[in-house]
Amino acid sequence: MARTMSGSGRSRALFEMGKPASHPTRKIQIMGAQIAKEHHLVPKFWLRAFAEEGHITGLHRDGREHRTPVKSAAKARNFNTDPRVQGMQRVALETYLAEKVDHHAAPVMHAVRSGTWPLAAERLQVVRRTLAWQLVRTQMFRSWNAQVGAYLAPVVWAHEIISVYQRRLGRMLTDEEGVAVFWEAYHRAPDPQLFNDDRWHLRAPIQGLSFAMDYLEAPERHLILVQAETPCLILGDTGVVIRRTSGTYSIAPPLLGAATELFAPVSPTHLLISTRTPERYQDGVLTAALARQANKGAAAWCQNAVYRLTSMRSPRYLRLAPEPPAIPAPRIAAAPSTGRGQGSGARRPVLKDPELLALLSQFSTPA
């Protein structure tokens, strides 16, 4: 029988404007405290499950493949650094992830890989939270937010210009005037990066976490563990993958659509799946076909590289595209408003964690 767990909540996607991130290097010493400059996008405990003798083999987007220490894999320099403060506060988010997420997740994931399943409710929640963070703590999520922001910025700008016109005229624009002003402003919109602050990348994952938790805790969603006898899974630098029912892995919205599955390879032989159709995996077996789906997803979603056991042969079908995933340019249309059905009615989950609220406050106020 398959071993499953279910939860409660809803799913939504997050949009926030932003710009891309920076890349790897070392640590510095400030006032006796060690401040990490190299931040892991996939936790080290997770990477170690795909390592042998402390090393893991990475296939990079430029075609290079080489064996590297776990400490040097799937990381980026100053990825979670707050540029407006000094001392340990500069890495407040990175410290939170290390102490409040990875520290608690490591023993639970080890237990899963060692055969403990199903999990008790408290440990299952640790796993869900870990998977939720993995959806929002990566370069892919940051890139996705930046791309969405770049597309939405001219639309937001154009709507603001319409409001400016109406305030100056002291009246509402006619339908024809409104559409004309929209397109004029849309095509003359300034570069979105002119309006981005340098902390957007720290707020976005915290705000996105609530949406990711809603997705994983939806009452109709179950967490399944399937296993193989021999190593067959690779790990992307996103850790997890969202797969649509169509079989595609594009990062285009809706990122967390209800009719999707989350794949999380937690070892070369263990795959966690969040799904609404647990009956598909009742035998608990990680088949070659399922491993192929997960591996293709890791390759499709990765920003820079995928990783595997050095002793495991790279799947022959594995291909990395020349460029990281990109959102297709949306088709923008402007039409007079009917005044009905304004807004989508989408619910924004409430963030309750006091430590995360404190971090969000730090990243939202002037230093």
Wavefront OBJ file of the C-alpha trace (Angstrom):
o trace
v 0.000 0.000 0.000
v 1.113 3.556 -0.632
v 1.957 5.621 2.400
v 0.292 9.011 2.354
v -0.462 12.047 4.480
v -3.004 14.845 3.893
v -3.283 18.458 5.117
v -5.421 21.639 5.092
v -5.233 25.067 3.427
v -5.234 26.663 -0.070
v -2.818 27.574 -2.830
v -2.017 30.858 -4.530
v 0.908 32.373 -6.424
v 2.922 35.430 -5.388
v 4.077 38.326 -7.518
v 6.572 40.976 -6.395
v 8.811 43.092 -8.584
v 12.540 42.614 -8.303
v 15.905 42.003 -9.883
v 18.287 39.063 -10.193
v 20.686 37.816 -7.547
v 24.451 37.569 -7.123
v 26.805 34.533 -6.949
v 29.169 32.445 -4.634
v 32.263 32.977 -2.356
v 33.431 32.988 1.373
v 32.884 34.142 4.952
v 34.020 37.287 6.781
v 34.626 37.997 10.468
v 32.850 40.940 12.122
v 33.146 41.709 15.855
v 33.998 38.097 16.639
v 30.958 36.685 14.847
v 31.237 34.666 11.658
v 28.969 36.095 8.995
v 28.244 33.787 6.081
v 28.606 35.328 2.643
v 27.895 32.077 0.777
v 24.287 31.004 1.192
v 23.035 27.555 0.262
v 19.973 27.507 -1.973
v 19.453 23.822 -1.161
v 20.304 22.947 2.473
v 23.579 21.131 3.022
v 21.833 18.245 4.814
v 19.800 17.695 1.629
v 22.832 17.864 -0.658
v 24.721 15.374 1.527
v 22.112 12.733 0.709
v 23.353 12.904 -2.900
v 27.045 12.937 -1.969
v 29.758 10.337 -1.550
v 32.765 11.047 0.662
v 31.579 14.642 1.038
v 31.468 15.273 -2.725
v 28.684 15.547 -5.265
v 28.806 15.599 -9.072
v 27.225 18.595 -10.752
v 26.148 19.097 -14.345
v 26.106 22.815 -15.131
v 24.129 24.679 -17.737
v 27.277 25.498 -19.694
v 27.923 21.761 -20.120
v 30.632 21.406 -17.478
v 30.367 18.356 -15.243
v 32.628 17.972 -12.239
v 32.827 16.575 -8.715
v 32.580 19.249 -6.036
v 32.430 19.397 -2.217
v 28.931 19.689 -0.769
v 29.908 23.017 0.803
v 30.486 24.447 -2.689
v 27.289 23.180 -4.343
v 23.992 25.021 -4.934
v 24.945 28.291 -3.297
v 25.099 32.000 -4.127
v 27.091 34.825 -2.620
v 25.194 37.215 -0.321
v 21.925 35.744 -1.561
v 20.031 36.555 1.661
v 22.176 39.486 2.836
v 20.434 42.668 4.009
v 22.378 45.505 2.353
v 21.162 48.208 4.761
v 22.412 46.938 8.127
v 25.631 45.762 9.747
v 26.772 42.828 11.880
v 24.742 39.666 12.243
v 21.580 41.505 11.211
v 22.965 41.449 7.668
v 22.269 37.713 7.539
v 19.110 37.627 9.645
v 17.165 35.658 7.021
v 20.013 33.231 6.342
v 20.386 32.668 10.102
v 16.652 32.049 10.424
v 16.752 29.456 7.626
v 19.730 27.679 9.206
v 18.410 27.637 12.774
v 14.630 27.511 12.401
v 14.192 25.524 9.192
v 17.227 23.397 8.260
v 18.176 22.491 11.843
v 14.728 20.998 12.480
v 14.370 19.452 9.030
v 17.680 17.557 8.925
v 16.822 14.804 11.467
v 13.296 14.384 10.094
v 14.502 13.984 6.507
v 17.159 11.552 7.734
v 14.414 9.516 9.396
v 12.397 9.489 6.158
v 15.405 8.237 4.188
v 15.998 5.611 6.862
v 12.512 4.128 6.480
v 10.354 6.078 8.960
v 7.030 6.620 7.209
v 4.255 7.633 7.747
v 5.387 10.435 10.040
v 3.751 11.739 13.177
v 1.752 14.937 12.625
v 4.412 17.242 14.108
v 7.195 15.781 11.981
v 5.007 15.805 8.894
v 4.479 19.525 9.412
v 8.259 20.009 9.552
v 8.534 18.303 6.159
v 5.769 20.415 4.633
v 7.351 23.594 5.935
v 10.738 22.546 4.564
v 9.224 21.893 1.130
v 7.391 25.222 1.259
v 10.607 27.081 2.002
v 12.290 25.228 -0.834
v 9.747 26.725 -3.209
v 10.712 30.284 -2.243
v 14.368 30.324 -1.149
v 16.004 29.696 -4.538
v 17.366 31.671 -7.481
v 14.537 30.306 -9.590
v 11.883 31.878 -7.353
v 13.760 35.178 -7.322
v 14.119 35.119 -11.106
v 10.424 34.295 -11.470
v 9.444 37.266 -9.304
v 11.753 39.577 -11.236
v 10.339 38.485 -14.584
v 6.734 38.871 -13.428
v 7.555 42.279 -11.982
v 9.128 43.412 -15.239
v 5.967 42.478 -17.146
v 3.529 43.936 -14.613
v 5.359 47.195 -13.938
v 4.233 48.968 -17.149
v 0.628 47.897 -16.489
v 0.711 49.267 -12.928
v 2.377 52.458 -14.182
v -0.303 52.954 -16.853
v -3.120 52.551 -14.311
v -1.457 55.121 -12.049
v -1.181 57.579 -14.936
v -4.907 57.225 -15.614
v -5.579 58.134 -11.969
v -3.288 61.165 -12.277
v -5.143 62.386 -15.367
v -8.503 61.994 -13.627
v -7.374 63.903 -10.525
v -6.016 66.758 -12.635
v -9.123 66.950 -14.818
v -11.456 66.581 -11.861
v -13.505 63.972 -13.686
v -13.460 60.381 -14.851
v -11.987 59.716 -18.266
v -14.301 58.426 -20.946
v -13.802 54.840 -22.081
v -12.005 55.971 -25.203
v -9.808 58.433 -23.286
v -8.946 55.843 -20.650
v -7.824 53.237 -23.197
v -5.798 55.824 -25.111
v -4.050 57.092 -21.960
v -3.363 53.528 -20.845
v -1.547 52.594 -24.034
v 0.380 55.848 -24.185
v 1.567 55.393 -20.590
v 2.213 51.686 -21.032
v 4.566 52.246 -23.952
v 6.356 55.091 -22.155
v 6.691 53.348 -18.788
v 10.137 53.767 -17.153
v 12.512 50.906 -16.419
v 10.958 48.880 -13.528
v 14.336 48.667 -11.796
v 14.177 52.412 -11.126
v 11.464 51.683 -8.551
v 12.891 48.538 -6.933
v 14.333 48.793 -3.463
v 17.281 46.674 -2.440
v 15.310 44.562 0.040
v 12.576 43.228 -2.236
v 14.440 39.902 -2.521
v 14.327 39.451 1.274
v 10.595 40.162 1.590
v 9.475 38.036 -1.357
v 10.300 34.576 0.058
v 8.740 35.419 3.436
v 5.562 36.648 1.753
v 5.581 33.706 -0.638
v 5.949 31.145 2.148
v 2.302 31.530 3.221
v 1.117 30.774 -0.320
v 3.412 27.751 -0.523
v 2.148 26.417 2.824
v -1.451 26.893 1.698
v -0.630 24.847 -1.400
v 0.944 21.971 0.537
v -1.684 21.945 3.305
v -4.735 21.898 1.032
v -7.171 19.286 2.432
v -7.338 17.369 -0.850
v -3.546 17.145 -1.098
v -1.532 14.146 0.160
v 2.177 13.666 0.735
v 3.426 10.369 -0.716
v 6.776 8.627 -0.350
v 7.940 6.314 -3.157
v 11.226 4.410 -3.174
v 13.580 2.608 -5.530
v 16.114 -0.112 -4.720
v 18.970 1.504 -6.632
v 19.951 5.183 -7.088
v 18.036 6.830 -9.940
v 17.230 10.402 -8.872
v 19.111 13.639 -9.433
v 18.698 16.893 -7.496
v 18.300 20.330 -9.073
v 19.487 23.560 -7.457
v 15.837 24.305 -6.672
v 15.466 21.121 -4.606
v 11.794 20.718 -5.519
v 9.828 20.811 -8.780
v 6.225 21.676 -9.627
v 4.848 19.496 -12.429
v 1.612 20.296 -14.242
v -0.884 17.622 -15.204
v 0.081 18.347 -18.801
v 3.564 17.059 -18.002
v 5.229 20.483 -18.357
v 7.486 22.188 -15.803
v 7.345 25.808 -16.998
v 7.638 28.439 -14.284
v 4.908 30.520 -15.927
v 1.981 31.274 -13.563
v 0.015 29.769 -12.001
v 3.060 28.421 -10.207
v 1.019 26.680 -7.538
v -2.069 25.632 -9.463
v -4.297 23.107 -7.727
v -3.919 20.545 -10.533
v -0.164 20.179 -10.081
v 2.191 17.884 -8.197
v 5.300 18.724 -6.230
v 8.274 16.386 -6.620
v 10.983 16.441 -3.954
v 13.860 13.974 -4.412
v 15.198 13.677 -0.858
v 17.784 11.024 -1.749
v 18.849 9.164 -4.904
v 16.262 6.498 -4.005
v 13.503 8.442 -2.183
v 10.960 10.767 -3.787
v 8.345 12.757 -1.887
v 5.284 13.713 -3.948
v 2.564 16.168 -2.960
v -0.488 15.167 -4.984
v -4.277 15.191 -5.112
v -4.316 11.695 -6.652
v -2.500 9.451 -4.158
v -4.047 6.352 -5.718
v -1.573 6.707 -8.592
v 1.250 5.778 -6.209
v -0.400 3.135 -4.051
v 2.373 0.582 -4.432
v 4.977 3.029 -3.075
v 7.408 2.096 -5.854
v 9.629 4.653 -7.544
v 9.471 3.346 -11.103
v 11.915 4.190 -13.885
v 9.187 6.231 -15.595
v 8.475 8.234 -12.447
v 12.189 8.819 -11.827
v 12.471 10.069 -15.405
v 9.649 12.577 -14.780
v 11.312 13.823 -11.596
v 14.744 14.097 -13.234
v 13.391 15.942 -16.260
v 11.663 18.320 -13.858
v 14.911 18.954 -11.979
v 16.617 19.759 -15.288
v 13.743 22.017 -16.412
v 13.533 23.961 -13.144
v 17.211 24.321 -12.267
v 18.770 27.749 -12.505
v 22.385 26.686 -12.992
v 23.015 23.003 -12.235
v 21.726 19.548 -11.283
v 23.540 17.133 -8.957
v 23.894 13.359 -8.537
v 25.903 10.655 -6.819
v 29.290 10.386 -8.507
v 28.885 6.602 -8.753
v 25.496 6.998 -10.459
v 25.560 7.268 -14.241
v 24.031 10.454 -15.596
v 20.678 9.649 -17.270
v 21.121 9.579 -21.054
v 17.982 11.659 -21.566
v 19.197 14.443 -19.251
v 19.531 17.786 -21.048
v 19.878 21.297 -19.655
v 18.589 24.140 -21.816
v 21.107 26.853 -22.740
v 19.281 29.402 -20.575
v 17.392 29.246 -17.234
v 13.572 29.060 -17.320
v 11.821 32.192 -18.569
v 8.219 33.323 -18.394
v 6.645 33.843 -21.841
v 5.743 37.462 -22.488
v 2.058 37.922 -21.629
v -0.476 39.328 -24.057
v -1.660 42.666 -22.650
v -5.135 43.906 -23.585
v -6.901 47.108 -22.501
v -10.661 47.542 -22.452
v -13.104 49.842 -20.626
v -14.086 48.603 -17.180
v -17.663 47.480 -16.650
v -17.418 48.308 -12.963
v -18.378 44.728 -12.099
v -16.236 41.908 -10.815
v -13.309 44.115 -9.871
v -10.512 42.081 -8.352
v -10.013 38.350 -8.351
v -11.163 37.779 -4.800
v -7.931 35.901 -4.132
v -7.180 35.547 -0.452
v -3.755 36.511 0.822
v -2.749 34.116 3.623
v -2.040 35.714 6.965
v 1.544 35.438 8.211
v 1.464 34.504 11.926
v 5.030 33.472 12.790
v 6.328 36.269 15.097
v 9.948 35.764 14.027
v 9.049 35.989 10.355
v 6.891 39.036 11.045
v 9.887 40.640 12.750
v 12.093 39.842 9.757
v 9.493 41.230 7.373
v 9.362 44.393 9.467
v 13.152 44.705 9.343
v 13.135 44.353 5.558
v 10.238 46.791 5.103
v 11.471 49.765 7.154
v 14.381 52.176 6.574
v 17.664 51.086 8.185
l 1 2 3 4 5 6 7 8 9 10 11 12 13 14 15 16 17 18 19 20 21 22 23 24 25 26 27 28 29 30 31 32 33 34 35 36 37 38 39 40 41 42 43 44 45 46 47 48 49 50 51 52 53 54 55 56 57 58 59 60 61 62 63 64 65 66 67 68 69 70 71 72 73 74 75 76 77 78 79 80 81 82 83 84 85 86 87 88 89 90 91 92 93 94 95 96 97 98 99 100 101 102 103 104 105 106 107 108 109 110 111 112 113 114 115 116 117 118 119 120 121 122 123 124 125 126 127 128 129 130 131 132 133 134 135 136 137 138 139 140 141 142 143 144 145 146 147 148 149 150 151 152 153 154 155 156 157 158 159 160 161 162 163 164 165 166 167 168 169 170 171 172 173 174 175 176 177 178 179 180 181 182 183 184 185 186 187 188 189 190 191 192 193 194 195 196 197 198 199 200 201 202 203 204 205 206 207 208 209 210 211 212 213 214 215 216 217 218 219 220 221 222 223 224 225 226 227 228 229 230 231 232 233 234 235 236 237 238 239 240 241 242 243 244 245 246 247 248 249 250 251 252 253 254 255 256 257 258 259 260 261 262 263 264 265 266 267 268 269 270 271 272 273 274 275 276 277 278 279 280 281 282 283 284 285 286 287 288 289 290 291 292 293 294 295 296 297 298 299 300 301 302 303 304 305 306 307 308 309 310 311 312 313 314 315 316 317 318 319 320 321 322 323 324 325 326 327 328 329 330 331 332 333 334 335 336 337 338 339 340 341 342 343 344 345 346 347 348 349 350 351 352 353 354 355 356 357 358 359 360 361 362 363 364 365 366 367
